[in-house]
């Protein structure tokens, strides 16, 4: 449990140095940090593996790494995950709204295909169906992405951005209901 928690907290540490290959940068930063705290070398290696494997560039070889990987993937799924991922990517890459829709949708589909655990696959299934339906309406998807990009540029957190989008009556009810479910983590019940 401690390895999963540490991996979860530290998995995106490498983003402080950019998005590209941040799993490897983050692994080294975490190693230095944990060594400085006097953490056991074996525990450090397990946490480092969780960080290296969290985005699929390295195959997760332990249950803990699979849990961290799948948790990170679940975070990107469904409407709220899409919003969060667009928010993050818009801050590190210069893409217009149309290209951002494609980039994030492709990334999410790829991550979904690499889930390890049956529970993760079950959780993601319903969320992804709602997102796929949403993405079929290209005009609405582009409008949502433009709103998310605007909020991100103003420093409005993704959770608050989701609340702003919930006020848009033109968005499908399933899309809005799933955002509410995801932000309340009702799928963990």
N, C-alpha and C positions, 0 to 999 in steps of 0.2 A: 504494500500500500504506500509506504513512504517513497519508494522509487517512482511510482506512478504520480504521486503528488508533486515531487520535485521535478520530474520530467514535464508534467503539465504546466507548472509555474515557469519553468525555464525554457520551454521548447522554442519560443520565438525570440530569445535573447539576441540572436544574431541579426535581427532586423535593425538594431542600432547602427549596423554597418552596411545596411542595404538589403534588398530582397533576394538578389541572386545568390543561390547556394547558402542562404542564411543558416541552414541546418548545420553546416560544417563550421561556420564562424561561431555560431551559438554554442556548439559542442565545446569548442576550445575555450570560449569565454566562461562557460559553466565549469569546465574542468579547473581553470585557474581560480575561480570564485570558491568552488567547493573545497579545493586543496587549501585555500587560505582559511577556510573555516575548520580545517582539520577533519574533514569527512573521510571515512574509511575508503581506501583505494578501490576496493571491489564495488562498493556502493557508487562511487564516482563513475566507474566504468559503465555500470548499469544505467545511470542517469544520462551519461553522455550518449550511450546507444539509443536511448529513447529520443533524445534530441536529434541525433543524426537520422533516425528512421521516421521522424514524425511526418514528413511530407512525401514519403515514398521514394526518395532518391536512393535510399538504402533499405534493403529488405529487413523488416523487423524480425529479429531472431529470438526474442523473449516475449513472454506474455505481457510484461510491463510495457515493452515498446509497442506491441500491438494495441494495447489499451490507449496509450498516448496518441498513437497514429490515428486510431479510429475516433477518439474523442475530438481530435483536431479536424478530422474529416466531417464528423457530425456537425461541428460548429459552422461549417461552410455550406451545409445542405439546406434546402428549403428556402422559403422567402426571406427569413431573417438572416440565414447564412449567406444568401446572395447579397443582401444589403450590406452585411458586415464585410464581405469579401470585396465588393465593389468599392466600399469606403476605403479599405486598406490599399487596394491596388491603385486607386485614383491618386493616392498620395505619393506613390513611388514610381508610377509610370505615366507618361504623357500620352494618353489615348483619348480619342473623342468618344462620345456616348455609344455610338454604334459599335465601334471596335471593342469597347469595354464590355458590352453585352456579350459579344462573341467570345472574348478572351476568358471572362469569368465563367460563362456557361461551359466552355470546353474544359476548363480546369476542374470545375465541379464534377462534370461527367467522368473525367479521368480519375479523380480521387474516389468517386463512388465505386468505380470498377475495381479498386484496390483494397476495399475493406477486408479485414481479417476475420472479425468475430460475427457470429450469427445474430447476436443481439443488435449489433451495430447495423447490420444489413436490414433487419426488421425495422429499426427506428428510422433509418434513412428512406426506406421505400415509400412511405406515405408522403413524407416531405418532398421528395424528389418529383413525385407525380404532380403535386401542386405547382412546383416550380416549372416543370416542363410545360404544363398548361399555360402558365403565366407567360413564358417565353415565346409561345406561339403568336401572341399579340405583340408584334415587333414595335409598334408605335407606343403602346403602353410601357413596354419594357424599357425602351429608350427614354421615355419621359421619367420613369422611376429612377433610372441610372443618372439622368441629369440632375434630379433632385438630390440624390445621394452624393454626387460629386460636389454640388454646391454646398451642401451641409458639411462635407468633409473639409472643403477649402476654408470654411468658416470656423472649423474646430468644433463643430457640433458632434458629440459622440454618436456612434452608430445606434445605440439604444434610443437616444432622443430622436435621431433621424427616423427610426422605425415608427416612433409615436407620431411624428409629423405625417408620415405616409399613411398611417391608420386613419387619419382624418380625411383622406381622399376618398369620397364616395364612389368614384369611378373605378376603383380597384375591385376586383372580384372578391366576394365574401369569403370564399375558401382561402384566398391569398391572405386577406386580413386576419381571418381566424387562426391561420397557421402561424402568422407572426406572433399573435397573442399567446398561442400554445408554446411556441419556441422560447419566447422571452420569459414565460412563467415556468419553463422546463417541465410542463405537464407530462411529457413523454417519459419522464423518469419515474412516474408513479407505478 
